[in-house]
Amino acid sequence: MKTILDFRSFDNRYQSGLLFSIFEGLLPDQKIKVIFDQDPGAFHEKFEEVNFLKSEWKVKKISDSLWEVCITKNSKAEKHQCCGVCGGE
């Protein structure tokens, strides 16, 4: 099953929290494809800042203003690697 999240449908203010929440709930070795209408580099940097280092990002630029990113949650990811979005610790 492939899960696709198209950020063009969401207000920019909520995109980061949405992506973090979905990734945190993603099962190990599963992936999500995210469609961005802005450079996804800032999102990737945020993942690194909160230590989501067990993720693998594959970025494909479709056009000047469209990117597809496949994000995989590595099977060696820790069981609880909270990003803090939900208020967890």
C-alpha angles and dihedrals in degrees: 000000000000120000117206125190115191108200092192085081095057137074109253091236092067102039098089095049091045093052094046092048094049093046093049090054094044115113118242114276091017125118141204128205114220124195113211129189090196132050106287092211093100091054091050090051090052089053089054092047092057091043099250085152092143090076127097119210124199111185124197119184108215098179140337091290105024131076133175115207124188110202118192124193106222116234089233091062114128116259093243117026102158119201092196096238093117093045093255124138 
